[in-house]
Structures are given as C-alpha cells and as structure tokens.
C-alpha cells in the first residue's frame, strides 16, 4: 500500500521536512510519482523512519552513521525479526574492534578468562529465554507485532544493560562503602 505525505507524517510521527531530509540523504526511497504533484511513499517508510529514530534516540547515532549502516546492510523491513537480528549484528560489529582490544589488554594483565566464559554462558542462557519470551509474546499478540518487536529491542538493548550495570554498581558499592 502506498501513502501520501500527509499519511506518512501522521503514521510515522515525523515532520514533513524531516522525511524530505531522509529522502535527500538516501535513508528513505524516492517516492513514486504517478502524476504531477502526486508523491506516493512505500508503507515500509514508516518502519524505516522508526528504525532511524530508534538509532538516534537510543544509540545516539548521527545521520552519517545511520547512512553508513544502511549502505552496508540490506534490511528486510517486511520481516521485523530479520530487522532486529540484523540490527543487533550491526551494533555488535561496530564494537568488535573495541572488544578485541579489551580482550588483549585483559590477557596482557592476566585477567582470568573465566570471567569472559561466564559472560558467554550467561548470555547464551539469557538469549534462549529472550527468544522463548519473544516468541510467546508474538504468538499471543499477532496484531501487535511492531509493538512486540519494539519492546523486545528496547529490552535487549536498553533494559538488559541497565539491569546488569545496576547490579555491578550495587555489588561494588556494597564492597567498598564503609
């Protein structure tokens, strides 16, 4: 289904000028122009705009970084699961060099690798549970898949690190506060 600009603005919650900017920057596809002064936008533009907003608000990515992400990945916006998995892969690949540096420093200083193994095992266990919970939510809410995927994405990228960091802060505070 195609949308007129007014409908795209309403459904995406983004301003006309921002949408036109995204098109100019190549983040959104050019609209179809079946007649003079008639521009029709693909319905996937709503998801793309939502993803751009998510990357800006939650990951603090600039437009140039988002352009790089879009140019080096081929997202399928019809499949939210594909979008979520590819997004997580992408975010992890951006951090891969930094992770390798940390591991090299840890090895150099003699940090026990059991800590990293425990992270890995805990992550696998959590990932299984995240998938089970997500699949159940999707099955129970078939008409709300976009909302469910947004919740899962927010949970994995925002809530989970927050909870882990809070536990670390609490543990260190308990050990060092007198």
Helices and strands as residue ranges (DSSP letters): E 2-3, H 5-12, H 16-24, E 32-35, E 38-42, H 44-59, H 63-72, H 80-109, H 114-140, G 142-144, H 145-154, I 155-159, H 160-176
